[in-house]
Amino acid sequence: MAHNMNLVVIDKWLAEERWSLEEVGSTIPAVFHLDAPNLVPLYLNYFGRNSYDLSNAELQVIGEDFHKLYIHSNTLQNVFPRVKQFFERKDFSDIFCEMVKIWYPLEKEYKLCLLTTKLSRINDGLVSITQPIEEIEGLAVKTQRLLREERFVVSNYHRFNHLTDREKQIIGLLANGMNGPAIANQLFLSKHTVQQHRKNINRKLGIHSFVELLKYAQAFGVV
Protein backbone atom coordinates (compact mmCIF):
# COMPACT_ATOMS: atom_id res chain seq x y z
CA MET A 1 0.00 0.00 0.00
CA ALA A 2 1.44 3.39 -0.94
CA HIS A 3 2.06 5.70 1.98
CA ASN A 4 0.05 8.49 0.35
CA MET A 5 -3.04 6.32 0.01
CA ASN A 6 -5.97 8.67 0.60
CA LEU A 7 -8.04 8.48 3.77
CA VAL A 8 -11.29 7.58 2.00
CA VAL A 9 -9.77 4.31 0.80
CA ILE A 10 -7.93 3.67 4.10
CA ASP A 11 -11.15 4.12 6.09
CA LYS A 12 -13.05 1.83 3.71
CA TRP A 13 -10.44 -0.92 4.02
CA LEU A 14 -10.38 -0.62 7.82
CA ALA A 15 -14.18 -0.82 7.97
CA GLU A 16 -14.13 -3.93 5.75
CA GLU A 17 -11.35 -5.39 7.97
CA ARG A 18 -9.12 -5.82 4.92
CA TRP A 19 -6.31 -4.11 6.87
CA SER A 20 -5.67 -3.67 10.59
CA LEU A 21 -4.67 -0.34 12.13
CA GLU A 22 -1.09 -1.57 12.53
CA GLU A 23 -0.93 -2.76 8.92
CA VAL A 24 -2.14 0.59 7.64
CA GLY A 25 0.00 2.55 10.08
CA SER A 26 3.16 0.68 9.14
CA THR A 27 2.89 1.90 5.53
CA ILE A 28 2.57 5.60 6.41
CA PRO A 29 5.78 7.58 7.19
CA ALA A 30 3.81 10.18 9.10
CA VAL A 31 1.73 10.30 12.28
CA PHE A 32 -1.34 8.16 11.57
CA HIS A 33 -3.94 8.27 14.34
CA LEU A 34 -7.47 7.17 15.19
CA ASP A 35 -9.31 9.77 17.28
CA ALA A 36 -12.31 9.69 19.59
CA PRO A 37 -15.25 12.08 18.96
CA ASN A 38 -13.67 14.50 21.49
CA LEU A 39 -10.55 14.54 19.23
CA VAL A 40 -8.39 12.64 21.72
CA PRO A 41 -6.15 10.10 19.92
CA LEU A 42 -6.98 6.47 20.72
CA TYR A 43 -4.26 4.94 18.55
CA LEU A 44 -0.89 6.06 17.13
CA ASN A 45 1.12 4.20 14.52
CA TYR A 46 4.80 3.38 15.05
CA PHE A 47 5.88 6.68 13.46
CA GLY A 48 3.51 8.60 15.73
CA ARG A 49 4.64 6.80 18.88
CA ASN A 50 8.24 7.66 18.08
CA SER A 51 7.43 11.26 17.16
CA TYR A 52 5.45 11.93 20.34
CA ASP A 53 7.62 9.65 22.55
CA LEU A 54 4.41 8.02 23.69
CA SER A 55 3.12 4.44 23.71
CA ASN A 56 -0.50 3.56 23.00
CA ALA A 57 -0.83 2.39 26.61
CA GLU A 58 0.40 5.81 27.82
CA LEU A 59 -1.96 7.43 25.36
CA GLN A 60 -4.91 5.74 27.07
CA VAL A 61 -3.71 6.90 30.50
CA ILE A 62 -3.31 10.59 29.68
CA GLY A 63 -6.68 10.73 27.86
CA GLU A 64 -7.91 14.28 27.35
CA ASP A 65 -4.69 15.67 28.83
CA PHE A 66 -3.17 14.90 25.41
CA HIS A 67 -4.58 18.20 24.19
CA LYS A 68 -2.80 20.40 26.71
CA LEU A 69 0.39 18.32 26.53
CA TYR A 70 0.76 18.13 22.73
CA ILE A 71 -1.54 20.66 21.03
CA HIS A 72 -0.60 24.34 20.86
CA SER A 73 -3.14 26.67 22.44
CA ASN A 74 -3.68 28.55 19.16
CA THR A 75 -4.58 25.28 17.45
CA LEU A 76 -6.96 24.36 20.26
CA GLN A 77 -8.67 27.76 20.07
CA ASN A 78 -8.77 28.32 16.32
CA VAL A 79 -8.60 24.96 14.53
CA PHE A 80 -10.23 22.40 16.83
CA PRO A 81 -13.64 24.15 16.84
CA ARG A 82 -13.67 23.80 13.03
CA VAL A 83 -12.67 20.14 13.29
CA LYS A 84 -15.57 19.59 15.71
CA GLN A 85 -17.97 21.31 13.30
CA PHE A 86 -16.64 19.09 10.52
CA PHE A 87 -17.20 16.00 12.70
CA GLU A 88 -20.74 17.03 13.64
CA ARG A 89 -21.75 17.24 9.95
CA LYS A 90 -21.40 13.43 9.83
CA ASP A 91 -20.36 13.43 6.18
CA PHE A 92 -18.28 10.27 5.72
CA SER A 93 -17.26 11.26 2.20
CA ASP A 94 -15.67 14.61 3.13
CA ILE A 95 -12.07 15.46 4.03
CA PHE A 96 -10.79 18.19 6.38
CA CYS A 97 -7.28 19.69 5.95
CA GLU A 98 -5.71 22.34 8.15
CA MET A 99 -2.39 23.52 9.57
CA VAL A 100 -1.87 22.70 13.26
CA LYS A 101 0.94 23.09 15.81
CA ILE A 102 2.01 19.91 17.62
CA TRP A 103 4.54 19.47 20.44
CA TYR A 104 7.47 17.17 19.64
CA PRO A 105 9.00 16.29 23.02
CA LEU A 106 12.29 14.85 21.73
CA GLU A 107 13.05 18.07 19.82
CA LYS A 108 11.40 20.15 22.58
CA GLU A 109 9.52 22.34 20.11
CA TYR A 110 6.15 22.88 18.48
CA LYS A 111 6.11 21.98 14.80
CA LEU A 112 3.74 23.30 12.18
CA CYS A 113 2.01 20.28 10.67
CA LEU A 114 -0.53 19.46 7.99
CA LEU A 115 -3.54 17.63 9.47
CA THR A 116 -5.72 15.61 7.11
CA THR A 117 -8.74 13.90 8.67
CA LYS A 118 -12.10 12.28 7.92
CA LEU A 119 -14.89 10.58 9.83
CA SER A 120 -14.07 6.99 10.71
CA ARG A 121 -16.48 4.11 10.09
CA ILE A 122 -14.85 1.92 12.72
CA ASN A 123 -15.17 3.96 15.92
CA ASP A 124 -17.54 6.91 15.32
CA GLY A 125 -14.53 9.19 15.55
CA LEU A 126 -11.88 10.40 13.12
CA VAL A 127 -9.05 8.78 11.17
CA SER A 128 -6.18 11.18 10.53
CA ILE A 129 -2.67 11.77 9.21
CA THR A 130 -0.47 14.54 10.66
CA GLN A 131 2.90 15.45 9.15
CA PRO A 132 5.35 18.30 9.88
CA ILE A 133 5.58 20.80 7.06
CA GLU A 134 9.38 20.56 7.13
CA GLU A 135 9.16 16.88 6.19
CA ILE A 136 6.91 17.37 3.19
CA GLU A 137 8.88 17.82 -0.01
CA GLY A 138 7.45 20.30 -2.46
CA LEU A 139 4.60 21.14 -0.07
CA ALA A 140 2.57 23.37 -2.36
CA VAL A 141 2.65 20.96 -5.29
CA LYS A 142 2.21 17.83 -3.18
CA THR A 143 -0.62 19.28 -1.09
CA GLN A 144 -2.53 20.34 -4.18
CA ARG A 145 -2.02 16.89 -5.73
CA LEU A 146 -3.23 15.12 -2.59
CA LEU A 147 -6.27 17.38 -2.38
CA ARG A 148 -7.09 16.68 -6.02
CA GLU A 149 -6.81 12.94 -5.36
CA GLU A 150 -9.08 13.21 -2.32
CA ARG A 151 -11.66 15.22 -4.27
CA PHE A 152 -11.53 12.70 -7.13
CA VAL A 153 -12.22 9.81 -4.75
CA VAL A 154 -14.99 11.70 -2.97
CA SER A 155 -16.62 12.66 -6.29
CA ASN A 156 -16.37 9.17 -7.82
CA TYR A 157 -16.66 6.88 -4.79
CA HIS A 158 -20.24 5.75 -5.48
CA ARG A 159 -19.50 5.25 -9.18
CA PHE A 160 -16.48 3.03 -8.41
CA ASN A 161 -18.40 1.19 -5.70
CA HIS A 162 -20.94 0.04 -8.30
CA LEU A 163 -18.27 -2.06 -10.00
CA THR A 164 -18.23 -5.78 -9.26
CA ASP A 165 -15.20 -7.35 -7.56
CA ARG A 166 -14.27 -8.95 -10.88
CA GLU A 167 -14.39 -5.59 -12.66
CA LYS A 168 -12.15 -4.03 -10.00
CA GLN A 169 -9.74 -6.94 -10.37
CA ILE A 170 -9.60 -6.42 -14.13
CA ILE A 171 -8.96 -2.68 -13.68
CA GLY A 172 -5.97 -3.56 -11.53
CA LEU A 173 -4.60 -5.99 -14.09
CA LEU A 174 -5.09 -3.51 -16.94
CA ALA A 175 -3.38 -0.78 -14.92
CA ASN A 176 -0.44 -3.14 -14.36
CA GLY A 177 0.04 -3.46 -18.11
CA MET A 178 -1.79 -6.69 -18.94
CA ASN A 179 -3.84 -6.90 -22.15
CA GLY A 180 -7.16 -8.65 -22.69
CA PRO A 181 -5.82 -12.07 -23.76
CA ALA A 182 -3.35 -12.15 -20.85
CA ILE A 183 -6.10 -11.29 -18.38
CA ALA A 184 -8.37 -13.97 -19.86
CA ASN A 185 -5.59 -16.55 -19.47
CA GLN A 186 -4.80 -15.55 -15.87
CA LEU A 187 -8.44 -15.48 -14.72
CA PHE A 188 -9.51 -18.53 -16.76
CA LEU A 189 -12.07 -16.49 -18.66
CA SER A 190 -12.88 -16.26 -22.35
CA LYS A 191 -11.57 -13.28 -24.30
CA HIS A 192 -15.17 -12.32 -25.02
CA THR A 193 -15.99 -12.25 -21.28
CA VAL A 194 -12.99 -10.02 -20.54
CA GLN A 195 -13.97 -7.71 -23.39
CA GLN A 196 -17.51 -7.47 -21.99
CA HIS A 197 -16.12 -6.64 -18.52
CA ARG A 198 -14.04 -3.85 -20.06
CA LYS A 199 -17.11 -2.44 -21.79
CA ASN A 200 -19.04 -2.55 -18.51
CA ILE A 201 -16.17 -0.82 -16.69
CA ASN A 202 -16.01 1.97 -19.27
CA ARG A 203 -19.77 2.44 -19.13
CA LYS A 204 -20.05 2.47 -15.33
CA LEU A 205 -17.11 4.83 -14.85
CA GLY A 206 -17.84 6.96 -17.90
CA ILE A 207 -14.28 6.63 -19.20
CA HIS A 208 -12.91 6.47 -22.73
CA SER A 209 -9.15 6.05 -22.36
CA PHE A 210 -6.48 4.06 -20.54
CA VAL A 211 -5.30 7.25 -18.81
CA GLU A 212 -8.73 7.66 -17.20
CA LEU A 213 -8.78 4.00 -16.15
CA LEU A 214 -5.29 4.34 -14.61
CA LYS A 215 -6.45 7.37 -12.63
CA TYR A 216 -9.24 5.29 -11.04
CA ALA A 217 -6.86 2.40 -10.37
CA GLN A 218 -4.36 4.63 -8.58
CA ALA A 219 -6.95 6.64 -6.65
CA PHE A 220 -8.80 3.59 -5.35
CA GLY A 221 -5.73 1.47 -4.67
CA VAL A 222 -6.27 -1.42 -7.08
CA VAL A 223 -2.85 -1.07 -8.73
Rosetta silent file (secondary structure, phi, psi, omega in degrees, C-alpha in Angstrom):
SEQUENCE: MAHNMNLVVIDKWLAEERWSLEEVGSTIPAVFHLDAPNLVPLYLNYFGRNSYDLSNAELQVIGEDFHKLYIHSNTLQNVFPRVKQFFERKDFSDIFCEMVKIWYPLEKEYKLCLLTTKLSRINDGLVSITQPIEEIEGLAVKTQRLLREERFVVSNYHRFNHLTDREKQIIGLLANGMNGPAIANQLFLSKHTVQQHRKNINRKLGIHSFVELLKYAQAFGVV
SCORE:     score description
SCORE:     0.000 S_00000001
   1 L     0.000  129.159  178.968    0.000    0.000    0.000 S_00000001
   2 L   -67.577  145.950 -175.286    1.443    3.393   -0.944 S_00000001
   3 L   -69.207  -21.375 -179.390    2.058    5.700    1.979 S_00000001
   4 L   -95.398   18.196  176.236    0.051    8.492    0.346 S_00000001
   5 L   -54.149  130.312 -173.569   -3.040    6.320    0.012 S_00000001
   6 L   -71.284  157.413 -172.812   -5.972    8.671    0.605 S_00000001
   7 H   -67.322  -27.765  178.323   -8.037    8.475    3.775 S_00000001
   8 H   -60.791  -46.232 -179.893  -11.289    7.576    2.003 S_00000001
   9 H   -69.630  -43.472  179.198   -9.768    4.307    0.800 S_00000001
  10 H   -57.327  -46.838 -178.690   -7.933    3.673    4.103 S_00000001
  11 H   -63.914  -39.301  178.692  -11.146    4.118    6.087 S_00000001
  12 H   -62.427  -45.709 -178.597  -13.052    1.828    3.705 S_00000001
  13 H   -66.979  -36.814  176.653  -10.445   -0.915    4.022 S_00000001
  14 H   -65.234  -42.972 -179.340  -10.382   -0.615    7.816 S_00000001
  15 H   -64.066  -34.434  179.625  -14.176   -0.819    7.970 S_00000001
  16 L   -84.800   -0.308 -179.462  -14.126   -3.926    5.752 S_00000001
  17 L    59.840   30.896  174.974  -11.351   -5.390    7.965 S_00000001
  18 L   -79.099  -26.048  177.379   -9.121   -5.824    4.924 S_00000001
  19 L  -136.858  146.542  172.922   -6.314   -4.113    6.872 S_00000001
  20 L   -88.623  167.310  177.233   -5.670   -3.672   10.595 S_00000001
  21 H   -57.862  -42.917 -178.699   -4.666   -0.342   12.132 S_00000001
  22 H   -66.156  -37.429  179.186   -1.092   -1.573   12.531 S_00000001
  23 H   -66.017  -43.153  177.005   -0.929   -2.761    8.918 S_00000001
  24 H   -66.066  -48.757 -176.676   -2.140    0.591    7.639 S_00000001
  25 H   -60.306  -32.399 -177.367   -0.003    2.546   10.082 S_00000001
  26 H   -70.496  -17.499 -178.898    3.158    0.677    9.143 S_00000001
  27 L   -92.570   -7.195 -172.541    2.890    1.900    5.535 S_00000001
  28 L  -109.530  112.532  179.320    2.567    5.601    6.409 S_00000001
  29 L   -82.634   52.706  178.299    5.776    7.576    7.188 S_00000001
  30 L  -155.640  174.460  179.525    3.808   10.177    9.104 S_00000001
  31 E   -76.743  109.853  177.448    1.731   10.301   12.284 S_00000001
  32 E  -105.201  125.601 -174.617   -1.341    8.158   11.568 S_00000001
  33 E  -142.831  146.862  173.935   -3.945    8.272   14.338 S_00000001
  34 E  -104.706  125.435 -173.624   -7.465    7.165   15.195 S_00000001
  35 E  -113.919  148.811  173.758   -9.307    9.771   17.284 S_00000001
  36 L   -75.411  167.672  178.059  -12.313    9.689   19.591 S_00000001
  37 L   -57.127  -26.289  177.439  -15.253   12.079   18.963 S_00000001
  38 L   -86.471   11.760  175.358  -13.668   14.504   21.485 S_00000001
  39 L    72.032   15.271  174.502  -10.550   14.538   19.230 S_00000001
  40 L   -86.715  126.938  179.496   -8.389   12.639   21.724 S_00000001
  41 E   -62.241  134.998  176.550   -6.155   10.103   19.920 S_00000001
  42 E  -103.895  -20.895 -177.417   -6.975    6.468   20.721 S_00000001
  43 E  -148.885  139.005  172.535   -4.264    4.942   18.554 S_00000001
  44 E  -125.275  138.831  175.001   -0.892    6.060   17.135 S_00000001
  45 L   -73.928  177.583 -176.759    1.117    4.200   14.521 S_00000001
  46 H   -57.222  -43.473  179.683    4.804    3.384   15.051 S_00000001
  47 H   -61.184  -42.362 -179.964    5.879    6.676   13.460 S_00000001
  48 H   -67.349  -40.963  179.346    3.510    8.600   15.726 S_00000001
  49 H   -62.369  -39.467  177.426    4.636    6.799   18.879 S_00000001
  50 H   -69.726  -41.085 -178.064    8.244    7.663   18.081 S_00000001
  51 H   -64.672  -40.376 -176.709    7.425   11.259   17.161 S_00000001
  52 H   -96.342   -0.284 -178.692    5.453   11.926   20.342 S_00000001
  53 L    51.044   52.501 -171.375    7.624    9.652   22.546 S_00000001
  54 L  -148.902  129.209  176.019    4.411    8.023   23.693 S_00000001
  55 L   -85.226  164.594  177.134    3.120    4.439   23.706 S_00000001
  56 H   -66.759  -31.243  175.696   -0.497    3.563   23.001 S_00000001
  57 H   -65.121  -43.279  177.526   -0.825    2.393   26.609 S_00000001
  58 H   -65.866  -34.206  178.272    0.398    5.807   27.824 S_00000001
  59 H   -59.959  -41.157  178.914   -1.962    7.434   25.357 S_00000001
  60 H   -66.547  -34.391 -177.884   -4.914    5.741   27.072 S_00000001
  61 H   -70.695  -43.937 -176.032   -3.707    6.895   30.498 S_00000001
  62 H   -76.448  -24.330  174.531   -3.314   10.592   29.683 S_00000001
  63 L    52.058 -127.326 -175.778   -6.679   10.729   27.857 S_00000001
  64 L   -68.591  -14.429  176.176   -7.914   14.279   27.346 S_00000001
  65 H   -66.399  -14.012  177.269   -4.685   15.665   28.826 S_00000001
  66 H   -54.789  -38.709 -177.762   -3.171   14.897   25.415 S_00000001
  67 H   -59.355  -51.505 -176.294   -4.585   18.199   24.189 S_00000001
  68 H   -74.517  -21.723  179.926   -2.803   20.403   26.711 S_00000001
  69 H   -84.317  -31.133 -171.277    0.386   18.322   26.528 S_00000001
  70 H  -123.226  -17.533 -175.425    0.757   18.133   22.733 S_00000001
  71 E  -105.787  127.647  179.408   -1.537   20.655   21.030 S_00000001
  72 L   -62.500  145.216 -176.483   -0.603   24.343   20.856 S_00000001
  73 H   -59.633  -35.856  178.612   -3.142   26.673   22.444 S_00000001
  74 H   -63.857  -37.875  177.271   -3.683   28.555   19.159 S_00000001
  75 H   -66.853  -43.127  178.516   -4.581   25.284   17.448 S_00000001
  76 H   -60.626  -39.961 -175.786   -6.963   24.357   20.259 S_00000001
  77 H   -79.672  -36.537 -170.088   -8.671   27.765   20.070 S_00000001
  78 H  -106.651  -30.450 -175.358   -8.767   28.320   16.317 S_00000001
  79 L  -100.063  -44.557 -175.054   -8.602   24.963   14.534 S_00000001
  80 H   -59.642  -36.399  175.850  -10.227   22.400   16.835 S_00000001
  81 H   -59.462  -35.738  179.077  -13.640   24.145   16.840 S_00000001
  82 H   -72.661  -34.361  175.500  -13.669   23.802   13.034 S_00000001
  83 H   -64.372  -41.426  179.421  -12.672   20.138   13.287 S_00000001
  84 H   -63.834  -39.909  176.828  -15.567   19.592   15.712 S_00000001
  85 H   -63.582  -41.565  176.590  -17.968   21.306   13.298 S_00000001
  86 H   -59.352  -45.352 -179.645  -16.639   19.085   10.521 S_00000001
  87 H   -62.757  -42.269 -175.943  -17.201   16.005   12.700 S_00000001
  88 H   -68.968  -16.761  177.207  -20.742   17.030   13.645 S_00000001
  89 L   -71.596  -22.040  177.314  -21.754   17.244    9.954 S_00000001
  90 L    56.722   40.563  177.097  -21.405   13.425    9.827 S_00000001
  91 L  -101.664  101.677 -174.923  -20.356   13.435    6.175 S_00000001
  92 L   -71.827  -10.369 -178.941  -18.279   10.274    5.724 S_00000001
  93 L   -95.537   -6.442 -173.987  -17.256   11.265    2.197 S_00000001
  94 L   -94.762  159.050  179.856  -15.675   14.612    3.129 S_00000001
  95 L  -126.157  139.596  177.343  -12.067   15.458    4.035 S_00000001
  96 E  -115.596  129.164  177.052  -10.794   18.195    6.378 S_00000001
  97 E  -127.059  136.008  179.934   -7.282   19.686    5.950 S_00000001
  98 E  -161.456  156.004  174.591   -5.708   22.344    8.146 S_00000001
  99 E   -84.747  135.229 -179.957   -2.394   23.518    9.568 S_00000001
 100 E  -135.982  159.777  175.955   -1.866   22.704   13.262 S_00000001
 101 E  -111.257  122.988 -175.670    0.938   23.091   15.809 S_00000001
 102 E  -121.773  139.356  178.282    2.005   19.914   17.621 S_00000001
 103 E   -79.223  126.788  175.099    4.542   19.466   20.444 S_00000001
 104 E  -109.667  101.249 -171.298    7.471   17.169   19.637 S_00000001
 105 L   -62.889  -33.781 -179.091    9.001   16.292   23.023 S_00000001
 106 L   -68.553  -35.841  176.670   12.290   14.855   21.728 S_00000001
 107 L   -88.545  -11.510 -179.655   13.046   18.066   19.819 S_00000001
 108 L    55.601   50.189  177.890   11.397   20.146   22.577 S_00000001
 109 E  -157.201  155.280  171.224    9.524   22.337   20.108 S_00000001
 110 E   -82.904  137.590  177.014    6.153   22.876   18.482 S_00000001
 111 E  -116.988  139.185  174.241    6.112   21.976   14.803 S_00000001
 112 E   -75.917  124.973 -174.434    3.745   23.303   12.178 S_00000001
 113 E  -127.700  157.539  172.107    2.007   20.277   10.669 S_00000001
 114 E   -97.438  118.521  176.389   -0.532   19.460    7.993 S_00000001
 115 E   -99.611  126.313  173.467   -3.535   17.632    9.470 S_00000001
 116 E  -122.350  126.467 -174.190   -5.725   15.610    7.111 S_00000001
 117 E  -145.629  156.886  174.178   -8.741   13.902    8.668 S_00000001
 118 E  -149.691  163.589  176.980  -12.103   12.283    7.917 S_00000001
 119 E   -64.772  138.969 -179.750  -14.891   10.581    9.826 S_00000001
 120 L   -96.471  139.960  177.565  -14.066    6.988   10.710 S_00000001
 121 L   -88.636   -3.900 -174.647  -16.481    4.115   10.091 S_00000001
 122 L  -104.677  -12.634 -179.080  -14.848    1.918   12.721 S_00000001
 123 L  -147.572   13.199 -178.973  -15.172    3.965   15.923 S_00000001
 124 L    58.065   30.658  178.015  -17.544    6.909   15.321 S_00000001
 125 L  -127.474 -132.473 -177.822  -14.527    9.193   15.550 S_00000001
 126 E  -133.592  145.856  172.051  -11.878   10.396   13.120 S_00000001
 127 E  -114.917  130.136 -166.577   -9.050    8.783   11.175 S_00000001
 128 E  -141.712  157.622  170.755   -6.176   11.184   10.531 S_00000001
 129 E  -128.697  130.392  178.424   -2.674   11.770    9.213 S_00000001
 130 E  -124.704  129.890 -178.073   -0.465   14.544   10.658 S_00000001
 131 E  -141.800  132.021  177.567    2.903   15.455    9.149 S_00000001
 132 E   -58.747  139.890  179.916    5.347   18.302    9.885 S_00000001
 133 H   -58.544  -37.528 -176.641    5.584   20.804    7.057 S_00000001
 134 H   -64.312  -19.196 -178.643    9.380   20.560    7.127 S_00000001
 135 H   -95.572   -4.404 -178.540    9.165   16.882    6.191 S_00000001
 136 L   -96.767  114.833 -179.756    6.914   17.375    3.193 S_00000001
 137 L   -77.101  135.747  178.309    8.885   17.820   -0.009 S_00000001
 138 L    56.594   53.166 -170.785    7.452   20.297   -2.456 S_00000001
 139 H   -50.813  -50.903 -174.614    4.604   21.137   -0.074 S_00000001
 140 H   -59.917  -46.920 -178.451    2.568   23.371   -2.362 S_00000001
 141 H   -67.889  -46.529 -176.752    2.647   20.958   -5.294 S_00000001
 142 H   -65.370  -42.664 -179.775    2.213   17.828   -3.184 S_00000001
 143 H   -60.965  -44.784  179.482   -0.616   19.277   -1.087 S_00000001
 144 H   -63.347  -38.123  179.295   -2.528   20.337   -4.178 S_00000001
 145 H   -65.907  -43.878  179.564   -2.024   16.890   -5.730 S_00000001
 146 H   -63.359  -40.056  178.904   -3.234   15.118   -2.591 S_00000001
 147 H   -64.900  -38.751  178.042   -6.266   17.380   -2.377 S_00000001
 148 H   -64.170  -41.056  178.864   -7.090   16.678   -6.022 S_00000001
 149 H   -63.626  -42.329  179.385   -6.814   12.940   -5.357 S_00000001
 150 H   -62.982  -43.805 -179.595   -9.077   13.210   -2.315 S_00000001
 151 H   -64.371  -38.144  179.533  -11.656   15.220   -4.268 S_00000001
 152 H   -62.549  -44.619  179.991  -11.531   12.704   -7.126 S_00000001
 153 H   -64.570  -45.279 -179.622  -12.215    9.805   -4.747 S_00000001
 154 H   -59.824  -43.566 -176.670  -14.993   11.698   -2.970 S_00000001
 155 H   -70.900  -28.679 -172.687  -16.624   12.661   -6.294 S_00000001
 156 H  -116.207   10.032 -176.058  -16.367    9.173   -7.819 S_00000001
 157 H   -59.105  -49.196 -176.598  -16.658    6.877   -4.791 S_00000001
 158 H   -66.992  -35.348  177.929  -20.240    5.753   -5.483 S_00000001
 159 H   -63.530  -47.241  179.439  -19.498    5.246   -9.185 S_00000001
 160 H   -66.072  -35.469 -177.367  -16.479    3.034   -8.410 S_00000001
 161 H   -67.913  -17.099  178.534  -18.399    1.193   -5.700 S_00000001
 162 L   -80.586   -9.852  176.420  -20.943    0.041   -8.300 S_00000001
 163 L   -71.288  150.171  174.550  -18.265   -2.057   -9.996 S_00000001
 164 L   -79.007  164.665  177.406  -18.226   -5.777   -9.263 S_00000001
 165 H   -59.364  -37.696  179.345  -15.198   -7.347   -7.559 S_00000001
 166 H   -64.812  -41.324  179.559  -14.266   -8.952  -10.885 S_00000001
 167 H   -65.194  -39.198  176.795  -14.392   -5.593  -12.661 S_00000001
 168 H   -65.042  -38.845  178.204  -12.154   -4.035   -9.997 S_00000001
 169 H   -62.293  -42.493 -178.925   -9.742   -6.944  -10.375 S_00000001
 170 H   -67.829  -37.223  175.661   -9.600   -6.417  -14.130 S_00000001
 171 H   -57.757  -45.126  179.874   -8.963   -2.685  -13.684 S_00000001
 172 H   -61.492  -42.094  179.893   -5.968   -3.558  -11.531 S_00000001
 173 H   -67.719  -40.510  176.623   -4.603   -5.993  -14.090 S_00000001
 174 H   -62.619  -43.621 -178.718   -5.087   -3.514  -16.943 S_00000001
 175 H   -64.383  -27.458  178.636   -3.376   -0.784  -14.924 S_00000001
 176 L   -86.934    7.931  170.959   -0.437   -3.139  -14.360 S_00000001
 177 L    98.530    5.438 -179.645    0.044   -3.465  -18.111 S_00000001
 178 L   -82.864  144.584  176.148   -1.792   -6.689  -18.943 S_00000001
 179 L   -95.832  178.547 -175.513   -3.836   -6.896  -22.146 S_00000001
 180 H   -57.803  -50.754  179.944   -7.161   -8.646  -22.692 S_00000001
 181 H   -60.446  -38.884  179.991   -5.825  -12.065  -23.757 S_00000001
 182 H   -66.100  -39.612  178.256   -3.347  -12.155  -20.850 S_00000001
 183 H   -65.619  -43.614  178.771   -6.100  -11.295  -18.384 S_00000001
 184 H   -58.489  -42.193  179.872   -8.368  -13.969  -19.863 S_00000001
 185 H   -65.958  -42.169 -177.420   -5.594  -16.547  -19.471 S_00000001
 186 H   -69.598  -37.887 -175.803   -4.800  -15.553  -15.875 S_00000001
 187 H   -94.558    1.694 -179.450   -8.441  -15.478  -14.723 S_00000001
 188 L    58.970   45.279  177.830   -9.509  -18.526  -16.758 S_00000001
 189 L  -118.625  162.740  174.516  -12.074  -16.489  -18.662 S_00000001
 190 L   -78.019  156.878  177.931  -12.883  -16.258  -22.346 S_00000001
 191 H   -61.998  -35.932  179.207  -11.567  -13.285  -24.303 S_00000001
 192 H   -62.748  -41.676 -179.871  -15.170  -12.315  -25.018 S_00000001
 193 H   -63.956  -42.739  178.469  -15.993  -12.250  -21.280 S_00000001
 194 H   -63.169  -42.646  179.010  -12.993  -10.025  -20.543 S_00000001
 195 H   -61.254  -39.712  178.577  -13.973   -7.706  -23.391 S_00000001
 196 H   -66.502  -39.743  175.782  -17.514   -7.467  -21.987 S_00000001
 197 H   -59.574  -42.253 -179.553  -16.125   -6.642  -18.525 S_00000001
 198 H   -64.000  -39.236  177.568  -14.042   -3.852  -20.058 S_00000001
 199 H   -64.291  -41.679  178.960  -17.112   -2.437  -21.793 S_00000001
 200 H   -64.320  -40.286  178.286  -19.044   -2.546  -18.506 S_00000001
 201 H   -61.340  -48.714 -179.642  -16.171   -0.823  -16.690 S_00000001
 202 H   -60.515  -40.283 -179.113  -16.005    1.968  -19.273 S_00000001
 203 H   -68.378  -47.018 -177.076  -19.769    2.440  -19.129 S_00000001
 204 H   -65.940  -36.651 -178.047  -20.051    2.466  -15.332 S_00000001
 205 H   -91.476  -12.815 -179.264  -17.113    4.834  -14.854 S_00000001
 206 L    68.532   38.679 -177.232  -17.837    6.963  -17.900 S_00000001
 207 L  -112.046  158.112 -176.321  -14.280    6.631  -19.199 S_00000001
 208 L  -136.417    7.515 -178.480  -12.907    6.470  -22.735 S_00000001
 209 L  -149.270  162.222  178.105   -9.151    6.047  -22.356 S_00000001
 210 H   -66.176  -34.199  179.144   -6.482    4.057  -20.535 S_00000001
 211 H   -59.673  -42.193  179.280   -5.298    7.250  -18.809 S_00000001
 212 H   -66.934  -40.131  178.077   -8.727    7.660  -17.204 S_00000001
 213 H   -63.251  -42.332 -179.802   -8.776    4.005  -16.147 S_00000001
 214 H   -63.407  -35.074  178.671   -5.295    4.339  -14.609 S_00000001
 215 H   -62.966  -42.796  176.252   -6.445    7.370  -12.630 S_00000001
 216 H   -63.617  -45.025 -177.720   -9.241    5.291  -11.043 S_00000001
 217 H   -59.942  -43.245 -179.590   -6.858    2.396  -10.374 S_00000001
 218 H   -71.446  -41.968 -176.923   -4.362    4.626   -8.576 S_00000001
 219 H   -66.437  -36.222 -175.385   -6.948    6.642   -6.652 S_00000001
 220 L  -102.579   10.889  170.002   -8.803    3.588   -5.350 S_00000001
 221 L    67.801   35.599  177.764   -5.731    1.466   -4.673 S_00000001
 222 L  -105.668   11.947  179.033   -6.266   -1.419   -7.081 S_00000001
 223 L  -126.708    0.000    0.000   -2.850   -1.070   -8.729 S_00000001
